[in-house]
Amino acid sequence: MTMSWTGDELTKIGDADELEVSSVRPDGSLRPYVTIWVVRLGDDLYIRSAYGPENGWYRRAHAAGAGRVRAGGVTHDVTFEDGDPALRERIDDAYHAKYDKYGPTVVGPMVGEELAAVTFRLSPR
C-alpha cells in the first residue's frame, strides 16, 4: 500500500523554512540530521542537493533510499525518490517563491537545469 501525506503534514512541512533530513544506515540506525530547504508542489514535497551529487547527505540518501525528515513539528519516515526532470522548472519556481527573500546568491545554487538530477521527491513510508 502506498502512503500519502496528509493535508496537515503537507502544510506544516511545506511551510517550514527548513527541513532536517537523515538517511538510514545499513544497520537500520539513522545518520545525523542535516538541515536543508524543502518545497511543496501540489501534494508532493521536494528536496535538492545545492552542491550537486557529491554532497554528503545527498550521496548517503541516494544510496540508502530511505530515511526520516523533521520539519514544522512533523517527523516522518520517508523514501527518497528521484524527482521527475519534467517538473524541474516548476520546482525551481517553488524554490524562488519560497526562498527569494534570502536573495539571489542564496537561492541560485538551488535552481537550474543541473539540479533536476539531484532532486528527491519525499514519499512517506
DSSP file (Angstrom, degrees, kcal/mol; ACC not computed):
  #  RESIDUE AA STRUCTURE BP1 BP2  ACC     N-H-->O    O-->H-N    N-H-->O    O-->H-N    TCO  KAPPA ALPHA  PHI   PSI    X-CA   Y-CA   Z-CA
    1    1 A M              0   0    0      0, 0.0     2,-0.4     0, 0.0     0, 0.0   0.000 360.0 360.0 360.0 130.6    0.0    0.0    0.0
    2    2 A T        -     0   0    0      1,-0.0     2,-0.2     0, 0.0   123,-0.1  -0.706 360.0-144.6 -85.3 129.9    1.3    3.4   -1.0
    3    3 A M        -     0   0    0    121,-0.5     2,-0.3    -2,-0.4    -1,-0.0  -0.574  13.2-161.9 -88.1 156.8    1.2    6.0    1.7
    4    4 A S        -     0   0    0     -2,-0.2     2,-0.1   119,-0.1    40,-0.1  -0.952  26.3 -97.1-134.3 158.9    0.5    9.7    1.0
    5    5 A W        -     0   0    0     38,-0.4     2,-0.2    -2,-0.3   118,-0.0  -0.422  36.8-123.7 -69.4 146.0    1.0   12.8    3.0
    6    6 A T     >  -     0   0    0      1,-0.1     4,-2.5    -2,-0.1     5,-0.2  -0.504  26.3-110.5 -79.6 161.5   -2.0   14.2    4.9
    7    7 A G  H  > S+     0   0    0      1,-0.2     4,-2.3     2,-0.2     5,-0.2   0.889 120.4  52.5 -58.6 -39.7   -3.0   17.8    4.2
    8    8 A D  H  > S+     0   0    0      2,-0.2     4,-2.7     1,-0.2     5,-0.2   0.911 109.6  47.8 -64.4 -43.5   -1.8   18.8    7.6
    9    9 A E  H  > S+     0   0    0      2,-0.2     4,-2.8     1,-0.2     5,-0.4   0.922 111.5  50.6 -63.9 -43.9    1.6   17.2    7.0
   10   10 A L  H  X S+     0   0    0     -4,-2.5     4,-2.5     1,-0.2     5,-0.2   0.918 113.5  45.7 -59.6 -43.8    2.0   18.9    3.6
   11   11 A T  H  X S+     0   0    0     -4,-2.3     4,-2.2    -5,-0.2    -2,-0.2   0.948 115.5  44.7 -65.6 -49.0    1.1   22.3    5.0
   12   12 A K  H  X S+     0   0    0     -4,-2.7     4,-0.9     2,-0.2    -2,-0.2   0.927 121.4  37.7 -64.4 -46.0    3.4   22.0    8.1
   13   13 A I  H >< S+     0   0    0     -4,-2.8     3,-0.6    -5,-0.2    -2,-0.2   0.935 117.7  50.6 -71.2 -45.4    6.4   20.6    6.2
   14   14 A G  H 3< S+     0   0    0     -4,-2.5    26,-0.3    -5,-0.4    -2,-0.2   0.824 112.7  46.4 -62.4 -32.6    5.8   22.8    3.1
   15   15 A D  H 3< S+     0   0    0     -4,-2.2    -1,-0.2    -5,-0.2    -2,-0.2   0.662  89.5 103.1 -83.9 -16.9    5.5   26.0    5.1
   16   16 A A    <<  -     0   0    0     -4,-0.9    22,-0.3    -3,-0.6     3,-0.0  -0.436  67.1-143.9 -68.7 137.0    8.6   25.3    7.2
   17   17 A D  S    S+     0   0    0     -2,-0.1    21,-0.4     1,-0.1     2,-0.3   0.869  83.4  29.0 -66.4 -36.1   11.7   27.3    6.2
   18   18 A E        -     0   0    0     19,-0.2     2,-0.4    17,-0.0    54,-0.3  -0.919  64.1-160.4-129.9 152.7   14.0   24.4    6.9
   19   19 A L  E     -A   36   0A   0     17,-2.9    17,-3.1    -2,-0.3     2,-0.5  -0.982  14.3-140.5-128.1 140.3   13.8   20.6    6.9
   20   20 A E  E     -AB  35  70A   0     50,-3.0    50,-2.2    -2,-0.4     2,-0.4  -0.896  22.9-168.0-101.2 131.4   16.1   18.2    8.7
   21   21 A V  E     +AB  34  69A   0     13,-2.7    13,-2.2    -2,-0.5     2,-0.4  -0.949  10.6 177.7-124.5 140.0   16.9   15.1    6.7
   22   22 A S  E     - B   0  68A   0     46,-2.2    46,-2.6    -2,-0.4     2,-0.2  -0.999  16.2-145.3-138.5 137.5   18.6   11.9    7.8
   23   23 A S  E     - B   0  67A   0     -2,-0.4     8,-2.6     9,-0.3     2,-0.4  -0.674  26.1-106.2-100.4 161.2   19.3    8.7    5.8
   24   24 A V  B     -G   30   0B   0     42,-2.3     6,-0.2    -2,-0.2    42,-0.2  -0.690  28.8-136.2 -87.2 132.7   19.2    5.2    7.1
   25   25 A R    >   -     0   0    0      4,-3.7     3,-2.4    -2,-0.4    -1,-0.0  -0.387  32.9 -99.6 -77.0 164.2   22.5    3.4    7.7
   26   26 A P  T 3  S+     0   0    0      0, 0.0    -1,-0.1     0, 0.0    -2,-0.0   0.803 125.5  55.9 -55.7 -29.1   22.9   -0.3    6.6
   27   27 A D  T 3  S-     0   0    0      2,-0.1     3,-0.1     1,-0.0    -3,-0.0   0.441 121.9-107.2 -84.6   2.7   22.2   -1.4   10.2
   28   28 A G  S <  S+     0   0    0     -3,-2.4     2,-0.1     1,-0.3    -1,-0.0   0.262  80.1 124.3  93.6 -12.4   18.9    0.5   10.2
   29   29 A S        -     0   0    0     -5,-0.1    -4,-3.7     1,-0.1    -1,-0.3  -0.376  63.5-107.8 -77.6 162.5   20.0    3.3   12.5
   30   30 A L  B     -G   24   0B   0     -6,-0.2    -6,-0.2    -3,-0.1     3,-0.1  -0.695  22.2-130.6 -93.5 142.1   19.7    6.9   11.4
   31   31 A R        -     0   0    0     -8,-2.6     3,-0.1    -2,-0.3    -1,-0.0  -0.381  48.3 -74.1 -75.7 165.1   22.6    9.2   10.4
   32   32 A P        -     0   0    0      0, 0.0    -9,-0.3     0, 0.0    -1,-0.2  -0.310  59.1-101.4 -59.5 146.8   22.8   12.6   12.0
   33   33 A Y        -     0   0    0    -11,-0.1     2,-0.4    -3,-0.1   -11,-0.2  -0.402  30.8-156.4 -71.0 145.8   20.3   15.1   10.6
   34   34 A V  E     -A   21   0A   0    -13,-2.2   -13,-2.7    -2,-0.1     2,-0.5  -0.980  16.6-128.2-121.3 136.5   21.3   17.7    8.1
   35   35 A T  E     +A   20   0A   0     -2,-0.4   -15,-0.2   -15,-0.2     2,-0.2  -0.753  43.1 148.1 -91.0 126.5   19.3   21.0    7.7
   36   36 A I  E     -A   19   0A   0    -17,-3.1   -17,-2.9    -2,-0.5     2,-0.3  -0.765  45.1 -86.8-140.0-176.4   18.2   21.8    4.1
   37   37 A W        -     0   0    0     11,-0.3    11,-0.5    -2,-0.2     2,-0.3  -0.695  34.2-164.8 -98.6 154.8   15.4   23.5    2.3
   38   38 A V        -     0   0    0    -21,-0.4     2,-0.3   -22,-0.3     9,-0.2  -0.988   1.7-164.8-137.8 145.0   12.1   21.9    1.2
   39   39 A V  E     -C   46   0A   0      7,-2.2     7,-2.9    -2,-0.3     2,-0.4  -0.950  12.9-137.6-129.8 154.6    9.4   22.9   -1.3
   40   40 A R  E     -C   45   0A   0     -2,-0.3     2,-0.4   -26,-0.3     5,-0.2  -0.908  15.4-178.7-109.9 136.3    5.9   21.8   -1.9
   41   41 A L  E >   -C   44   0A   0      3,-2.7     3,-1.5    -2,-0.4     2,-0.3  -0.899  66.6 -54.7-133.0 103.3    4.5   21.3   -5.3
   42   42 A G  T 3  S-     0   0    0     -2,-0.4     0, 0.0     1,-0.2     0, 0.0  -0.509 122.2 -16.3  64.6-123.3    0.8   20.2   -5.1
   43   43 A D  T 3  S+     0   0    0     -2,-0.3   -38,-0.4    -3,-0.1     2,-0.3   0.120 123.5  86.3 -99.8  19.7    0.7   17.1   -3.0
   44   44 A D  E <   -C   41   0A   0     -3,-1.5    -3,-2.7   -40,-0.1     2,-0.4  -0.886  61.8-147.3-123.4 153.4    4.4   16.4   -3.2
   45   45 A L  E     -CD  40 122A   0     77,-0.6    77,-2.8    -2,-0.3     2,-0.4  -0.948  17.3-166.1-118.5 138.7    7.5   17.6   -1.3
   46   46 A Y  E     -CD  39 121A   0     -7,-2.9    -7,-2.2    -2,-0.4     2,-0.3  -0.952   9.6-175.6-129.7 144.7   10.9   18.0   -2.9
   47   47 A I  E     - D   0 120A   0     73,-2.1    73,-3.0    -2,-0.4     2,-0.3  -0.944  10.1-162.0-131.9 156.7   14.4   18.5   -1.6
   48   48 A R  E     - D   0 119A   0    -11,-0.5     2,-0.9    -2,-0.3   -11,-0.3  -0.953  25.7-119.6-138.6 155.5   17.6   19.2   -3.6
   49   49 A S    >   -     0   0    0     69,-1.7     3,-1.6    -2,-0.3    69,-0.1  -0.860  23.4-162.1 -94.0 106.1   21.3   19.0   -3.2
   50   50 A A  T 3  S+     0   0    0     -2,-0.9    -1,-0.2     1,-0.3    61,-0.1   0.782  88.0  44.6 -59.9 -28.2   22.5   22.5   -3.7
   51   51 A Y  T 3  S-     0   0    0      1,-0.3     3,-0.4    -3,-0.1    -1,-0.3  -0.007 114.7-108.0-113.2  29.8   26.1   21.5   -4.3
   52   52 A G    X   -     0   0    0     -3,-1.6     3,-1.4     1,-0.2    -1,-0.3  -0.158  56.1 -39.1  83.6-171.8   25.5   18.5   -6.6
   53   53 A P  T 3  S+     0   0    0      0, 0.0    -1,-0.2     0, 0.0    -3,-0.0   0.593 125.1  65.5 -72.8 -11.2   25.7   14.8   -6.4
   54   54 A E  T 3   +     0   0    0     -3,-0.4    -2,-0.1     4,-0.1     2,-0.1   0.539  69.3 118.4 -88.8  -5.5   28.9   14.8   -4.3
   55   55 A N    <>  -     0   0    0     -3,-1.4     4,-2.5     1,-0.1     3,-0.2  -0.426  69.7-130.0 -61.1 130.3   27.2   16.5   -1.3
   56   56 A G  H  > S+     0   0    0      1,-0.2     4,-2.4     2,-0.2     5,-0.2   0.880 102.9  47.8 -54.9 -48.8   27.5   14.0    1.6
   57   57 A W  H  > S+     0   0    0      1,-0.2     4,-2.4     2,-0.2    -1,-0.2   0.897 113.5  50.1 -62.6 -37.6   23.9   14.0    2.7
   58   58 A Y  H  > S+     0   0    0     -3,-0.2     4,-3.0     2,-0.2     5,-0.2   0.938 109.9  48.9 -66.6 -46.5   22.7   13.5   -0.9
   59   59 A R  H  X S+     0   0    0     -4,-2.5     4,-2.3     1,-0.2    -2,-0.2   0.922 114.2  46.2 -58.1 -45.3   25.1   10.6   -1.6
   60   60 A R  H  X S+     0   0    0     -4,-2.4     4,-2.5    -5,-0.2     5,-0.2   0.906 114.4  47.0 -66.1 -41.7   24.0    8.8    1.6
   61   61 A A  H  X S+     0   0    0     -4,-2.4     4,-3.1    -5,-0.2    19,-0.2   0.903 112.3  50.2 -66.5 -40.8   20.3    9.4    1.0
   62   62 A H  H  < S+     0   0    0     -4,-3.0    -2,-0.2     1,-0.2    -1,-0.2   0.923 114.0  44.7 -63.5 -43.9   20.6    8.3   -2.6
   63   63 A A  H  < S+     0   0    0     -4,-2.3    -2,-0.2    -5,-0.2    -1,-0.2   0.898 119.6  41.2 -66.7 -41.3   22.5    5.1   -1.6
   64   64 A A  H  < S-     0   0    0     -4,-2.5    -2,-0.2    -5,-0.2    -3,-0.2   0.888  83.7-157.3 -76.6 -39.9   20.1    4.3    1.3
   65   65 A G     <  +     0   0    0     -4,-3.1    15,-1.9    -5,-0.2     2,-0.3   0.370  67.8  61.8  77.4  -6.7   16.8    5.2   -0.5
   66   66 A A  E     + E   0  79A   0     13,-0.3   -42,-2.3   -42,-0.2     2,-0.3  -0.978  53.3 124.7-149.0 157.9   15.1    5.8    2.9
   67   67 A G  E     -BE  23  78A   0     11,-2.4    11,-2.6    -2,-0.3     2,-0.3  -0.892  47.4 -80.8-177.4-151.0   15.4    8.0    5.9
   68   68 A R  E     -BE  22  77A   0    -46,-2.6   -46,-2.2     9,-0.3     2,-0.3  -0.993  27.5-159.5-143.0 145.3   13.5   10.4    8.1
   69   69 A V  E     -BE  21  76A   0      7,-2.6     7,-2.4    -2,-0.3     2,-0.4  -0.927   1.1-164.5-125.1 153.1   12.6   14.0    7.9
   70   70 A R  E     +BE  20  75A   0    -50,-2.2   -50,-3.0    -2,-0.3     2,-0.3  -0.996  26.5 134.8-136.1 130.4   11.6   16.6   10.5
   71   71 A A  E >   + E   0  74A   0      3,-2.3     3,-2.4    -2,-0.4   -52,-0.1  -0.905  64.3   9.2-169.5 144.2   10.0   20.0    9.8
   72   72 A G  T 3  S-     0   0    0    -54,-0.3     3,-0.1     1,-0.3   -59,-0.1   0.754 129.9 -54.4  57.6  27.2    7.2   22.1   11.1
   73   73 A G  T 3  S+     0   0    0      1,-0.3     2,-0.4   -61,-0.1    -1,-0.3   0.509 114.1 117.2  84.2   4.4    6.6   19.8   14.1
   74   74 A V  E <   -E   71   0A   0     -3,-2.4    -3,-2.3   -65,-0.1     2,-0.4  -0.896  41.8-172.7-107.4 134.1    6.2   16.8   11.8
   75   75 A T  E     +E   70   0A   0     -2,-0.4     2,-0.3    -5,-0.2    -5,-0.2  -0.998  18.1 165.2-121.9 128.6    8.6   13.8   11.9
   76   76 A H  E     -E   69   0A   0     -7,-2.4    -7,-2.6    -2,-0.4     2,-0.2  -0.998  38.2-122.7-148.6 138.9    8.1   11.1    9.3
   77   77 A D  E     -E   68   0A   0     -2,-0.3    48,-2.2    -9,-0.2     2,-0.3  -0.592  44.0-179.4 -73.1 142.5   10.0    8.2    7.8
   78   78 A V  E     -EF  67 124A   0    -11,-2.6   -11,-2.4    46,-0.3     2,-0.4  -0.907  30.6-130.1-139.6 163.8   10.4    8.7    4.0
   79   79 A T  E     -EF  66 123A   0     44,-2.4    44,-2.1    -2,-0.3     2,-0.7  -0.922  26.1-131.3-109.5 147.3   11.7    7.2    0.8
   80   80 A F  E     - F   0 122A   0    -15,-1.9     2,-0.4    -2,-0.4    42,-0.2  -0.883  30.5-177.0-100.1 109.3   13.9    9.3   -1.4
   81   81 A E  E     - F   0 121A   0     40,-2.4    40,-3.3    -2,-0.7     2,-0.1  -0.842  34.4-100.4-108.3 143.3   12.6    9.0   -5.0
   82   82 A D  E     - F   0 120A   0     -2,-0.4    38,-0.2    38,-0.2     2,-0.1  -0.382  43.4-117.4 -59.5 134.6   14.2   10.6   -8.0
   83   83 A G        -     0   0    0     36,-3.0    36,-0.1    33,-0.2    -1,-0.1  -0.390  29.9-100.8 -70.7 153.2   12.4   13.8   -8.9
   84   84 A D    >   -     0   0    0      1,-0.2     3,-2.3    -2,-0.1     4,-0.2  -0.658  24.9-148.0 -75.6 115.7   10.7   14.0  -12.3
   85   85 A P  G >  S+     0   0    0      0, 0.0     3,-1.6     0, 0.0     4,-0.3   0.786  95.7  67.2 -57.5 -26.5   13.0   16.0  -14.6
   86   86 A A  G 3  S+     0   0    0      1,-0.3     3,-0.3     2,-0.1     4,-0.2   0.712  98.5  52.9 -66.0 -19.0    9.9   17.3  -16.4
   87   87 A L  G <> S+     0   0    0     -3,-2.3     4,-2.7     1,-0.2     5,-0.3   0.383  76.8 107.4 -94.1   3.5    9.0   19.2  -13.2
   88   88 A R  H <> S+     0   0    0     -3,-1.6     4,-2.8     1,-0.2    24,-0.2   0.885  79.6  45.2 -52.9 -48.0   12.4   20.9  -12.8
   89   89 A E  H  > S+     0   0    0     -4,-0.3     4,-2.6    -3,-0.3    -1,-0.2   0.893 113.5  49.8 -66.1 -38.6   11.2   24.4  -13.8
   90   90 A R  H  > S+     0   0    0     -4,-0.2     4,-1.8     2,-0.2    -1,-0.2   0.889 112.5  47.6 -66.6 -37.7    8.1   24.2  -11.6
   91   91 A I  H  X S+     0   0    0     -4,-2.7     4,-2.3     2,-0.2    -2,-0.2   0.904 110.3  52.9 -68.7 -40.7   10.3   23.1   -8.7
   92   92 A D  H  X S+     0   0    0     -4,-2.8     4,-2.6    -5,-0.3    -2,-0.2   0.940 108.5  50.7 -54.4 -47.9   12.7   25.9   -9.5
   93   93 A D  H  X S+     0   0    0     -4,-2.6     4,-2.9     1,-0.2    -1,-0.2   0.878 108.1  52.4 -59.8 -38.4    9.7   28.3   -9.3
   94   94 A A  H  X S+     0   0    0     -4,-1.8     4,-2.0     2,-0.2    -1,-0.2   0.899 109.2  49.4 -65.8 -40.0    8.7   26.9   -6.0
   95   95 A Y  H  X S+     0   0    0     -4,-2.3     4,-3.0     2,-0.2     5,-0.3   0.930 112.9  47.5 -62.8 -44.6   12.2   27.5   -4.6
   96   96 A H  H  X S+     0   0    0     -4,-2.6     4,-2.1     1,-0.2    -2,-0.2   0.943 111.6  50.0 -60.8 -47.6   12.1   31.1   -5.9
   97   97 A A  H  < S+     0   0    0     -4,-2.9    -1,-0.2     1,-0.2    -2,-0.2   0.872 121.0  34.4 -60.0 -37.8    8.6   31.7   -4.5
   98   98 A K  H  < S+     0   0    0     -4,-2.0    -1,-0.2    -5,-0.2    -2,-0.2   0.862 130.2  26.2 -86.4 -37.5    9.6   30.4   -1.0
   99   99 A Y  H >< S+     0   0    0     -4,-3.0     3,-2.4    -5,-0.2     4,-0.2   0.444  83.2  98.9-115.9  -1.0   13.3   31.4   -0.7
  100  100 A D  G >< S+     0   0    0     -4,-2.1     3,-2.1    -5,-0.3    -1,-0.1   0.748  71.7  78.6 -59.9 -19.9   13.9   34.5   -2.8
  101  101 A K  G 3  S+     0   0    0      1,-0.3    -1,-0.3    -5,-0.2    -2,-0.1   0.726  89.0  56.6 -58.9 -19.9   13.5   36.5    0.4
  102  102 A Y  G <  S-     0   0    0     -3,-2.4    -1,-0.3     1,-0.2    -2,-0.2   0.508 120.2-102.2 -90.6  -5.7   17.1   35.4    1.1
  103  103 A G    X>  -     0   0    0     -3,-2.1     4,-2.0    -4,-0.2     3,-0.7  -0.009  29.4 -81.0 101.8 155.0   18.5   36.9   -2.1
  104  104 A P  H 3> S+     0   0    0      0, 0.0     4,-2.3     0, 0.0    -1,-0.1   0.791 122.5  57.7 -65.1 -30.2   19.6   35.6   -5.5
  105  105 A T  H 34 S+     0   0    0      2,-0.2    -2,-0.1     1,-0.2    -3,-0.0   0.807 110.8  44.2 -72.2 -25.7   23.0   34.4   -4.4
  106  106 A V  H <4 S+     0   0    0     -3,-0.7    -1,-0.2    -4,-0.2     4,-0.1   0.875 119.3  40.4 -82.2 -40.2   21.5   32.2   -1.7
  107  107 A V  H >< S+     0   0    0     -4,-2.0     3,-2.4     1,-0.2     4,-0.5   0.783  96.8  82.4 -78.7 -27.8   18.7   30.8   -4.0
  108  108 A G  G >< S+     0   0    0     -4,-2.3     3,-1.4     1,-0.3    -1,-0.2   0.841  87.1  52.3 -47.7 -47.0   21.0   30.4   -7.0
  109  109 A P  G 3  S+     0   0    0      0, 0.0    -1,-0.3     0, 0.0    -2,-0.1   0.606 106.2  58.0 -68.3  -7.9   22.6   27.1   -6.0
  110  110 A M  G <  S+     0   0    0     -3,-2.4     2,-0.3    -4,-0.1    -2,-0.2   0.499 103.5  54.6 -99.0  -5.3   19.1   25.6   -5.6
  111  111 A V    <   +     0   0    0     -3,-1.4     2,-0.2    -4,-0.5     3,-0.1  -0.899  66.9  76.6-130.5 156.4   17.7   26.2   -9.1
  112  112 A G  S >  S-     0   0    0     -2,-0.3     3,-1.6   -24,-0.2     4,-0.4  -0.460  81.6 -71.4 127.1 163.0   18.8   25.4  -12.6
  113  113 A E  G >  S+     0   0    0      1,-0.3     3,-1.4     2,-0.2     4,-0.3   0.845 123.1  57.7 -56.1 -40.8   18.8   22.6  -15.2
  114  114 A E  G >  S+     0   0    0      1,-0.3     3,-0.7     2,-0.2    -1,-0.3   0.687  94.2  68.8 -68.1 -16.5   21.6   20.7  -13.5
  115  115 A L  G X  S+     0   0    0     -3,-1.6     3,-1.2     1,-0.2    -1,-0.3   0.666  78.3  78.7 -77.3 -15.5   19.5   20.4  -10.3
  116  116 A A  G X  S+     0   0    0     -3,-1.4     3,-1.0    -4,-0.4   -33,-0.2   0.863  91.1  54.5 -58.5 -34.7   17.0   18.1  -11.9
  117  117 A A  G <  S+     0   0    0     -3,-0.7    -1,-0.3    -4,-0.3    -2,-0.2   0.649 110.7  44.5 -76.2 -14.3   19.5   15.2  -11.4
  118  118 A V  G <  S+     0   0    0     -3,-1.2   -69,-1.7    -4,-0.2     2,-0.5  -0.119  86.8 114.3-122.4  35.9   19.8   15.9   -7.7
  119  119 A T  E <   -D   48   0A   0     -3,-1.0   -36,-3.0   -71,-0.2     2,-0.4  -0.916  46.1-162.0-108.6 130.4   16.2   16.4   -6.7
  120  120 A F  E     -DF  47  82A   0    -73,-3.0   -73,-2.1    -2,-0.5     2,-0.5  -0.902  12.6-145.8-109.3 140.4   14.3   14.0   -4.5
  121  121 A R  E     -DF  46  81A   0    -40,-3.3   -40,-2.4    -2,-0.4     2,-0.5  -0.916  25.1-135.4 -94.0 128.1   10.6   13.6   -4.1
  122  122 A L  E     -DF  45  80A   0    -77,-2.8   -77,-0.6    -2,-0.5   -42,-0.2  -0.761  22.7-172.4 -88.4 124.6    9.9   12.7   -0.5
  123  123 A S  E     - F   0  79A   0    -44,-2.1   -44,-2.4    -2,-0.5  -119,-0.1  -0.970  23.8-121.4-117.6 129.9    7.4    9.9   -0.1
  124  124 A P  E       F   0  78A   0      0, 0.0  -121,-0.5     0, 0.0   -46,-0.3  -0.360 360.0 360.0 -66.4 146.8    6.0    8.9    3.3
  125  125 A R              0   0    0    -48,-2.2   -47,-0.2  -123,-0.1   -49,-0.0   0.316 360.0 360.0-136.4 360.0    6.6    5.3    4.4
